[in-house]
Amino acid sequence: MKTDRNPIIKFQAPRYTGIWAVLAAAVMAVMIFSVPTACSRSETPDATPMVQMAPLSFTDLADASSPAVVNIRTVKTLKSGGRVYRHFFGGPNRPNDPFQDFFRKFFDDQNPGQFRQDSLGSGFIFDAEGYIVTNNHVIADADEIRVKLKSGVEFDAEIIGSDSSTDIALIKIKPDQGLPALTLGDSDQLKVGQWVIAIGNPFGLEHTVTAGIVSAKGRLIGAGPYDDFIQTDASINPGNSGGPLINMNGEVVGINTAIVAGGDGIGFAIPINMAKSVINQLKDTGEVSRGWLGVAIQDLDAELKRYYGVDNGVLIAEVFPGDPAEKAGIKPKDIVISVNGAPVDASRDLSRRIADIPEDGTAELEINRGGKTIKIKVKVAKRDDSRTAMRPGDRTVLPADTLGIRVADITPDLAEQFQIRDTEGAVVMDVASGSAADQAGFAAGDLIREINHKPVKNAKDYQAVIDKAKKGDALEFLVKRAFKGYLVIKLTR
């Protein structure tokens, strides 16, 4: 179907005569030629700029980008192949399957400890010497990796390195001549609503091109510690994993990685700015080294921001003994506002900025502590997930008070039961049903750290503050909850 580049706007002409006909024609001419084109933008500073509409064609972009996109086929040897096949071809729910005896005899004759599985994925060439970026889950545990170019030529590939934390891998082929390569763009400049295309091999259908827009940025999908995905409605399916998400300038802005099961038009890509450091480290050393502070962190919700009187930042929920943060003087309940001058608005910002600092590098943290802004320099170490156990202590248990809370000191048993790592605070043992504390949202296992900004180190501290409070006084509890972090709970004495 042919599409006119400049469609004619048609009007039903009224019947005028004489001078009125001339005036009417002039007005219509102004209206017609005043209509902005799809890609026009206003030149006046006060006018709202026009939004770029859908391109008439993605042909040139697809033609230029596709030769650098590859098909990746892997072969993996899995254990217990016999049981896998019996699950699919003859399980307990199919006792009368006429093929059951055949499959049982055939597969049980095979080596029960091995089963070869083929899988497909995508990747893109980012270096003419044959370096290819893909997802870690595409090539993980592969015994064989075959790469097929758009020309149909195939190569064996070797793994240069991979990083499970970001799901990025780098593989390499050995071509006879230079290969076409894609340029890495700047995903930080990507705007929601911008057009992008995805190229890959969904369901093994080679070099499939789909188009859509950037639906959202900074998506958290629970994939790992560095969640910060681009969401797009460019169609992505199994087999697209590892392929490029490309902007209208032909630059890679993301690596297609995940989809929502059963979702339509919801795909996720790793921002290329996050991937650049990983790719370069894998190319240079074959592994990824990340900076480590030695803290547990959490985002600030509206109540915590109000409680601490800040507009942005990330809360230090815990400082691990012996790690760089403790050595530098960082404390729990400090709020990190920036790292090396770059603002920190969310946990992923802090994690990524520290991770990008090499071992023994220096990070200058701007911190809000008790309403005052200070700067602390930290010598960053290599990331280490080890943790230290809490110190044991005596246990004090208090009876339930008028609020409906019964608290106790932290002990090793309680720490294990309620997943508590802190050494100070009052543990909520139980909450009376229907009490003020119950209605306010307290739960067993909560760790009370402050009341109206006053520190609570143990059960006696808690009781002392409650005893001093008068009937009708407003109380704000800073509470730490397992798997959630800090929260503020308000109630009246």
Buried (B, 14 or more C-beta within 10 A) or exposed (E): EEEEEEEEEEEEEEEEEEEEEEEBEEEBEEEEEEEEEEEEEEEEEEEEEEEBEEBEEBEEBBEEBBBBBBBBBBEBBEEEBBEBBBEEBBEEEEEEBEEBEEBBEEBEEEEEEEBEBEBBBBBBBBBEEBBBBBBBBBBBEBEEBBBBBBEEEBBEBEBBBBBEBBBBBBBBBEBEEEBBBBEBBEBEEBEEEBBBBBBBBBEEEBBBBBBBBBBEBBBEBEBEBBBBBBBBBBBBBBBBBBBBBBBEEBBBBBBBBBBEEEEEBBBBBBBBBBBBBBBEBBBEEEEBEBBBBBBBBBBBBEBBBEBBEBEBBBBBBBBBBEBBBBBBBBBBBBBBBBBBEEEBBBBBBBBBBBBBBEEEBEBEBBBBBEEEEEEBEBBBBEBEEEEEEBEEBEBBEBEBBEBBBBBBBBBBEBBEEBEBBBBBBBBBBBBBEEBBBBEBBBBEBBBBBBBEEEEBBBBBBBBEBBEEBEEEEEBBBBBBBBEEBBBBBEBEB
